[in-house]
Amino acid sequence: MKRIIIIGATSGIGLEVARCYLKDGWQVGVAGRREAELEKIWLSAPGQVYTQTIDVTREDAPFSLEQLITKMGGMDVFLLSSGIGKQNLSLQPDIELQTAATNVSGFIRMVNAAYHYFEQRGKGHIAVISSIAGTKGLGSAPAYSATKRFQNTYIDALDQLAHMKKLNISFTDIRPGFVATPLLKDDKYPLLMHTSQVASQIVKAISRRKRVAIIDWRYQLIVFFWKLIPGWLWVRLPVRNQ
């Protein structure tokens, strides 16, 4: 039976992805900061679910991941779903720094831990949920868009590193558009997608070992045209975050 560990599985996209894998018969390790929510997931399928409290901003997070891997008897796929982001037009330093602490420092901490595990095991699959926001710098959310670009580039670099070392490690960078999660506080965002819809596409992308998966096709078009916009014009466009 295949085993996946999902970091950030107590709500939103991570939770829906966990439900998809449980339905497909996988052994699922779920991790997050809220113990009560982890308990609920375990109660939904006690024979398939393993839980671990993990805060990616803490230095002991990799050790906690090791504990979860041990409970499961191994890991075949690692999915990092943890991430935060807020609009910050007033550029409050605490918002920017908290975003970087999770989306950069926490990201490095957890992805590196998974990489080293698969390096020792000889094979594996690392998937991360970033965002289409990494395509361009969004003035409404500077730290969010910048940290998502960082994640895109970091996975590119790890993929190259794995090839340099001749390691059998696959990478999938999942880039959703606007998703109806607690991260978005209202429903005024265009082309808003439901978490169940997004989760099913994420599972498909991972199963096919897609290198980059922009979700969904409408956002694939948006990203295509975003990339064509010259810098002098982009800075004059009001674009909301995701």
PEWO-V207293 format. One record per pair of residues at least 6 apart in sequence whose C-alpha atoms are under 7 Angstrom apart, sorted by sequence separation. I is the first residue (numbers start at 1). J is the second residue. D is the distance in Angstrom with one decimal. If there is no record, write none. Layout:
i;j;d
I;J;D
I;J;D
This chain:
i;j;d
8;14;5.7
9;15;4.4
22;28;6.6
55;61;6.1
69;75;6.0
118;124;5.2
214;220;5.8
42;49;5.3
54;61;5.8
138;145;5.9
162;169;6.6
6;14;6.7
42;50;6.8
137;145;5.6
205;213;6.4
9;18;6.8
137;146;6.4
18;28;6.8
54;64;6.3
134;145;5.1
178;189;6.9
133;145;4.9
134;146;6.4
159;171;6.5
180;192;6.2
38;51;6.2
178;191;6.6
179;192;5.4
180;193;6.0
85;99;5.9
134;148;4.6
135;149;6.7
178;192;5.1
179;193;4.7
180;194;5.5
84;99;5.8
133;148;6.4
134;149;3.9
178;193;6.2
179;194;6.0
180;195;6.4
52;68;6.0
179;195;6.4
51;68;6.9
131;148;6.1
198;215;6.9
35;53;6.3
84;102;6.8
130;148;5.6
83;102;6.1
84;103;6.8
28;48;6.1
29;49;5.8
30;50;6.2
31;51;5.8
33;53;5.4
83;103;5.6
9;30;5.6
27;48;4.9
28;49;5.0
29;50;4.6
30;51;5.0
31;52;4.9
32;53;5.3
33;54;5.4
130;151;6.5
152;173;6.8
9;31;5.8
10;32;5.9
27;49;6.2
28;50;6.3
29;51;5.7
30;52;6.6
31;53;5.5
32;54;5.0
33;55;5.4
50;72;6.8
3;26;5.8
4;27;6.5
5;28;5.9
6;29;6.1
7;30;6.3
8;31;5.8
9;32;6.0
31;54;5.7
32;55;6.4
2;26;5.4
3;27;4.7
4;28;5.2
5;29;4.3
6;30;5.1
7;31;4.8
8;32;4.9
10;34;7.0
1;26;6.1
2;27;6.2
3;28;5.8
4;29;6.1
5;30;5.9
6;31;6.2
7;32;6.1
1;27;6.8
10;37;5.6
10;38;6.1
172;206;6.6
78;114;6.8
172;209;6.4
172;210;5.7
173;211;6.1
174;212;6.0
175;213;5.9
176;214;5.7
177;215;6.2
29;68;6.9
170;209;6.8
172;211;4.5
173;212;4.7
174;213;4.8
175;214;4.6
176;215;4.5
171;211;5.9
172;212;5.6
173;213;6.2
174;214;6.1
175;215;6.1
176;216;6.9
177;219;6.0
100;143;6.7
104;147;6.1
130;173;6.7
131;174;7.0
132;175;5.1
57;101;6.2
99;143;6.4
103;147;5.8
123;167;6.9
124;168;6.7
125;169;5.5
126;170;6.2
127;171;5.6
128;172;6.5
129;173;6.3
130;174;5.8
131;175;4.0
132;176;5.9
57;102;5.7
99;144;6.5
122;167;6.7
123;168;4.7
124;169;4.9
125;170;4.6
126;171;4.9
127;172;4.5
128;173;5.3
129;174;4.7
130;175;5.1
131;176;5.1
132;177;5.8
56;102;6.6
122;168;6.4
123;169;5.2
124;170;6.4
125;171;5.8
126;172;6.4
127;173;5.9
128;174;6.0
129;175;6.1
131;177;6.5
62;109;6.7
77;124;6.1
78;125;6.2
79;126;6.2
80;127;6.4
81;128;6.3
96;143;5.2
100;147;6.5
57;105;6.9
62;110;6.1
76;124;5.4
77;125;4.8
78;126;4.9
79;127;4.7
80;128;4.7
81;129;5.3
119;167;6.7
57;106;4.9
76;125;6.5
77;126;6.1
78;127;6.0
79;128;5.5
80;129;6.3
56;106;4.7
62;113;5.8
89;140;5.3
118;169;6.9
88;140;5.8
89;141;6.9
87;140;5.2
88;141;5.3
56;110;6.9
87;141;4.5
86;141;6.3
86;144;7.0
85;144;5.2
178;242;5.8
177;242;6.2
14;81;5.5
5;75;6.8
4;75;5.9
3;75;5.3
4;76;5.8
5;77;6.4
6;78;6.2
7;79;6.3
8;80;6.8
9;81;7.0
3;76;5.3
4;77;4.6
5;78;5.1
6;79;4.8
7;80;4.9
8;81;5.0
2;76;6.4
3;77;6.5
4;78;5.8
5;79;6.2
6;80;5.9
7;81;5.6
8;82;4.4
6;81;6.8
7;82;6.0
135;223;7.0
132;223;7.0
85;183;6.9
140;240;6.0
141;241;5.9
138;239;6.4
140;241;6.2
138;240;7.0
138;241;6.3
133;241;6.6
133;242;5.2
132;242;6.7
131;242;6.5
87;241;6.7
12;181;5.2
12;182;6.9
16;195;6.4
16;196;5.9
20;200;6.9
13;195;5.4
17;199;4.9
12;195;6.4
16;199;5.7
13;199;6.2
17;203;6.9
